[in-house]
């Protein structure tokens, strides 16, 4: 089971009651990312809360974010990945998972990249 949420408190509560091996993904809205001071702060909070994956909104994910997440040992996902260009960008950046309202485009892009 994997739980995703915008609230770190919710994820921490889930982590505390879940069996080992269940994952958590912190969905980070743009206002939250700005409020906490950017991706470095988000990665530090993820580490502090023992959250193994973050998923900012797709426009906030770039090569620098991918490198920072990798260096911090935090998996990187994204949400709102809804057009062909953004899907291809996420695949190129190596995000581990993303959400999309267009699974048809995502599956076609994945097949083309294979």
C-alpha positions in Angstrom: 0.0 0.0 0.0 1.2 3.5 -0.8 -0.5 6.6 0.6 -0.1 10.0 -0.9 -1.2 13.2 0.8 -0.6 16.9 0.8 -0.3 16.9 4.6 2.9 15.8 6.3 1.0 15.2 9.5 -1.3 12.7 7.7 1.6 10.9 6.2 3.4 10.7 9.6 0.3 9.3 11.2 0.0 6.7 8.4 3.6 5.8 8.7 3.3 5.3 12.5 0.4 2.8 12.2 1.3 1.1 8.9 3.2 -2.1 8.6 6.8 -1.8 7.5 7.2 -1.6 3.7 4.2 0.7 3.1 5.2 3.8 1.3 4.3 7.4 1.6 4.3 10.1 -1.0 4.2 13.8 0.0 2.4 15.7 -2.7 3.7 19.3 -2.5 1.5 22.1 -3.8 3.2 25.2 -5.2 2.1 27.4 -2.3 3.5 24.9 0.2 6.8 24.7 -1.7 7.1 28.5 -1.6 6.1 28.7 2.0 8.7 26.2 3.2 11.5 27.8 1.2 11.9 25.6 -1.8 13.0 22.1 -2.7 15.9 21.9 -0.3 13.6 22.5 2.6 11.0 20.0 1.2 13.7 17.3 1.0 14.9 18.0 4.5 11.3 17.8 5.8 10.8 14.5 3.9 14.0 13.1 5.6 12.9 14.4 9.0 9.5 12.8 8.7 10.9 9.6 7.1 8.9 10.1 4.0 10.6 8.3 1.1 9.1 10.1 -1.8 8.0 13.7 -2.7 5.9 14.7 -5.6 5.7 18.4 -6.5 3.4 19.7 -9.2 5.0 19.0 -12.6 6.0 22.6 -13.4 8.1 22.6 -10.2 10.1 19.5 -11.3 13.3 20.1 -13.3 16.8 18.6 -13.6 18.0 20.5 -10.6 15.1 19.1 -8.5 15.8 15.6 -9.7 19.5 15.9 -8.9 18.7 17.3 -5.4 16.2 14.5 -4.6 18.7 11.9 -5.8 21.5 13.4 -3.7 19.1 13.5 -0.6 18.1 9.8 -1.1 14.5 10.8 -1.6 12.5 9.4 -4.5 11.0 11.9 -6.9 7.5 11.8 -8.4 5.2 14.5 -9.8 1.6 15.3 -10.1 -0.5 17.1 -12.8 1.5 15.5 -15.6 -1.2 15.9 -18.2 0.3 16.7 -21.6 2.7 14.9 -24.0 5.6 17.3 -23.4 5.4 17.2 -19.6 5.0 13.4 -19.7 8.1 13.1 -21.8 10.0 15.5 -19.6 9.1 13.5 -16.5 10.2 10.2 -18.1 13.5 11.9 -19.2 14.1 13.2 -15.7 13.5 9.7 -14.3 10.7 10.4 -11.8 9.6 7.2 -10.2 5.9 7.9 -10.5 3.5 10.6 -11.6 -0.2 11.2 -11.8 -1.9 12.1 -15.0 -5.4 12.8 -16.3 -4.1 11.4 -19.6 -3.0 7.8 -19.0 -3.3 7.2 -22.8 -0.5 9.7 -23.5 1.6 8.4 -20.6 1.4 4.8 -21.7 2.2 5.8 -25.3 5.2 7.9 -24.2 6.4 5.1 -22.0 6.2 2.6 -24.8 8.0 4.9 -27.2 10.8 5.4 -24.7 11.3 1.7 -24.2 
